Structures are given as structure tokens and as C-alpha cells.
């Protein structure tokens, strides 16, 4: 993240929204997509690193 976020407040001074640079927003969205992919695969079996290398021919 590059810049400090700016906040929008209501009449009581409570933060209700945030303004971010578009690059920071896009980075957050990519991180969210990565976390969703990890969550979807959490129950898949693990294999040892050497076995994975063998499977792809390395």
C-alpha cells in the first residue's frame, strides 16, 4: 500500500467509507482472490515437494 487512506465520516464523525488509490484497491482485490483460492483448496491432499517435482518431470 502506498498512500494513506482517506475516510468519509457521517455527521457524528464515525467513519463510513474509505478512499484508496486504485493501485492499492487492485492489490487488495488480488490478495482477496488469492485467499479465496487457498480456502477452496484447503481440503485437498498434500504431497511432498519431491513428489510434485517428479510429477511435472523435474
C-alpha positions, 0 to 999 in steps of 0.5 A: 500500500502506498498512500494513506487512506482517506475516510468519509465520516457521517455527521457524528464523525464515525467513519463510513467509507474509505478512499484508496488509490486504485493501485492499492484497491487492485492489490487488495482485490488480488490478495482477496482472490488469492485467499479465496483460492487457498480456502477452496483448496484447503481440503485437498491432499498434500504431497511432498515437494519431491513428489510434485517435482517428479510429477511435472518431470523435474 
